[in-house]
Amino acid sequence: ESAPTTAASDAAITETLDRWILSRLHETITKATEAFARYEYADALDATNQFFWADFCDNYLELIKKRVYNEDGSASPAAQQSAVRTLYYVLDGILKLYAPFTPHVTEELYSHIFADSYAAKGSLHANGQWPKAGSYPLDEVAISAGKIITSALEYVRRTKSEASKSIKYPVEQLVVSSGEIPVALLASVAEDLKGAGNIRNLQWNVEARAMS
């Protein structure tokens, strides 16, 4: 079985929040590429930093941690594999976005993490290595779902902090507006949110609409 050439063509990326982070990467590459075309390097770095620190580190890694490790067996093999493959694509994209700004450390990381690609294509800085937005899906439903889920996670964090509780402190029940998330996708995103916030019971307010 040959590996898919891009995240956009990979049918194994099934989970909504995986498609969210890849869609945000699509948007980030578009912004950074346009900024470089205008010689606005600082704008390209700002877009990359926002994606890396806020979307990827603060939110995505926390949301998928339980699914990736799957210590309790609650995630299906397909859902776990969706996250693992997404991490592969996102790390590749992040290294390429940062390559113009931190050339030495990105080259070193790329040569180890993506040894096969490094052997085949050579340097991370070679022609053709800059990422293309079209290599990643742009899923508007996933983007909407991601906004709702990350807002809910931020609310949980803030509430725990204000109550001087650890982030691991269990939440007995959380009610979240499902907003624009189709009912069929609620179960998919619920497990990720429950894992990240240590939420025991998650209830959807399907009638309400998320505030813009």
Buried (B, 14 or more C-beta within 10 A) or exposed (E): EEEBEBBBEBEBBBBBBBBBBBBBBBBBBBBBBBBBEEEEEEBBBBBBBBBBEEBBEBBBBBBBEBBBEBEEEEBEEEBBBBBEBBBBBBBBBBBBBBBBEEEEEBBEBBBEEBEEBBEEBEEBBEEEBBBBBEBBBBBEBBBBBBBBBBBBBEEBBEBBEEEEEEEEEEBEEBEBBBBBBEEEBBEBBBBBBBBBBBBEEBEBEEEEEBEE
